[in-house]
Amino acid sequence: MAYDVVVIGSGPGGYVAAIRAAQLGFKTAIIERESLGGICLNWGCIPTKALLKTAQVVEYIKHAESYGIEASGKPKFDAIIKRSRGVADKMSKGVQFLMRKNKIDVINGFGKLVAKGKIDVTGSDNKKQTVEAKHIILATGARSRELPNLKIDGKKVTRGNEVEVRGLPEGAVFSRDGRYLYVGNYIDRDITILRVEGDELVNTGKSLQLPAHPASMRGPAQ
């Protein structure tokens, strides 16, 4: 198939570029190998904000008496994750709606540039198709890199998005991911944050600055 514009990657950069191209009258398609919305909407920014919102609510409950309210509650991590995944799914479906509204073709698969104006797309069923475009926008985002001698195996060493699926285990260790330290602090999980200095991992000693009051948290409520 031939298009005026093809965008590879449907994260906040990709889907917004595709919408604008379509609005300007270009025949547009977007290629995505996973879920529309990319890492941000499905595994990063949005579900993280949902987790942080839960942590904020837990903190409010702990200080409910100061608001003149008698309240108590115990975090249920499975339910917390279910809510976070629901928020992410709703956002991804919102991007699907925007693609249909702007008449943008969504091509599911892994896109690879093979020649000027040509992209090979391999679907999850390994079937291939070639897509042609006058203009190609690369909006593939990024992935967390593997640490030296500590390969990601999906079991003991995983990416942060595994927390959204498998939960936040006691004693978990994260590299430069303070958001989970914040959440863990309010749902009674003992976790550790490390940072990378050159080729070494350094224990931060859980030195993340936690806000003194929930009202000091920033970002939209989800």
RAGI-V73164 format. One record per backbone hydrogen bond with DSSP energy under -1.0 kcal/mol. NH is the residue of the N-H (numbers start at 1). CO is the residue of the C=O. If there is no record, write none. Layout:
nh=NH co=CO
nh=NH co=CO
This chain:
nh=3 co=132
nh=4 co=27
nh=5 co=27
nh=6 co=135
nh=7 co=29
nh=8 co=137
nh=9 co=31
nh=15 co=11
nh=17 co=13
nh=18 co=14
nh=19 co=15
nh=20 co=16
nh=21 co=17
nh=22 co=18
nh=23 co=19
nh=24 co=20
nh=25 co=22
nh=26 co=21
nh=29 co=5
nh=30 co=105
nh=31 co=7
nh=32 co=107
nh=37 co=10
nh=38 co=35
nh=41 co=37
nh=42 co=38
nh=43 co=39
nh=44 co=39
nh=46 co=40
nh=48 co=44
nh=49 co=45
nh=50 co=46
nh=51 co=47
nh=52 co=48
nh=53 co=49
nh=54 co=50
nh=55 co=51
nh=56 co=52
nh=57 co=53
nh=58 co=54
nh=59 co=55
nh=60 co=56
nh=61 co=57
nh=62 co=58
nh=63 co=59
nh=64 co=61
nh=66 co=63
nh=67 co=64
nh=68 co=65
nh=69 co=64
nh=80 co=76
nh=81 co=77
nh=82 co=78
nh=83 co=79
nh=84 co=80
nh=85 co=81
nh=86 co=82
nh=87 co=83
nh=88 co=84
nh=89 co=85
nh=90 co=86
nh=91 co=87
nh=92 co=88
nh=93 co=89
nh=94 co=90
nh=95 co=91
nh=96 co=92
nh=97 co=93
nh=98 co=94
nh=99 co=95
nh=100 co=96
nh=101 co=97
nh=102 co=98
nh=103 co=100
nh=104 co=99
nh=105 co=28
nh=107 co=30
nh=109 co=32
nh=110 co=122
nh=112 co=120
nh=114 co=118
nh=115 co=118
nh=118 co=115
nh=119 co=131
nh=120 co=112
nh=121 co=129
nh=122 co=110
nh=123 co=127
nh=126 co=123
nh=129 co=121
nh=131 co=119
nh=132 co=1
nh=133 co=117
nh=134 co=3
nh=135 co=4
nh=137 co=6
nh=139 co=8
nh=150 co=147
nh=153 co=157
nh=154 co=157
nh=162 co=159
nh=163 co=160
nh=166 co=162
nh=167 co=163
nh=171 co=190
nh=172 co=169
nh=174 co=192
nh=176 co=194
nh=180 co=177
nh=182 co=178
nh=183 co=179
nh=184 co=180
nh=185 co=181
nh=187 co=183
nh=189 co=184
nh=192 co=172
nh=194 co=174
nh=195 co=202
nh=197 co=200
nh=200 co=197
nh=202 co=195
nh=204 co=193
nh=216 co=213
nh=217 co=214
